[in-house]
Amino acid sequence: MAGIVVTLAFLALGTWQVQRLAWKRALIAQVDARLATRPVPAPVTAGLDDTYRRVRATGVFEPGRDTFVQASTIRGPGWWVITPLRIDDRRLILINRGYVATRAASTAPSGLISVTGLLRRSEPGGGFLRNNDPAADRWYSRDVAAISARRGLGKTASYFIDADAGAEAPGVPIGGLTVVRFNNNHLAYAITWYILAAMTVGGLIMWIVVGRRGADAGQ
């Protein structure tokens, strides 16, 4: 009886992974489609389905309100430079202007400017085993609400924008370094669970056969 229960459990886990595989492939296809579209105006609010959508926002950068968030990129460790972009009197959007190697003042462009990039969801809390410390101005994730509160920005969009690549002059943040990658090991997991189910069935068959041979030998 226990063997049957274990087999059914392995089969259920394998089927669940097959379902997860279909979901993950659909998600990847959706994100790829978003990345291939032309930028649309940055929305007032954004949901899960807007993640990695290409957007455009026009406004004026708020001077002296940069936030530096620790980053690990293809260019090595460094910092993301987060600067608020004022869209109008009542609306701000945090812009990840890009990567810099050292935490130093980086003057944002002045005047009206249009920023294109990827819409990203807030990253509350911090990084792996490292919590953000707003009081000390130490940041390990791009937590929109916490950064907005620390800088006294008031009402800010619930998301931020990863800016596209731009100028790469010394001291200028390097945009366009967003890595869009999803782990997709569900097929391997499904095969593993199904193999374990098959092995359990094989073990049950062997147990039954050996038991019968023993019974026959005892007669």
Secondary structure, DSSP 8 states (H G I E B T S, - for coil): -HHHHHHHHHHHHHHHHHHHHHHHHHHHHHHHHHHTS--EE--SS--GGGTT-EEEEEEEE-TT--EEEEEEETTEEEEEEEEEEEEETTEEEEEEEEEESS--------SSEEEEEEEEE---SEETTEE-BGGGTB-SS--HHHHHHHHT--S--SEEEEE------TTS-B-----------HHHHHHHHHHHHHHHHHHHHHHHHHHHHHHHHT-
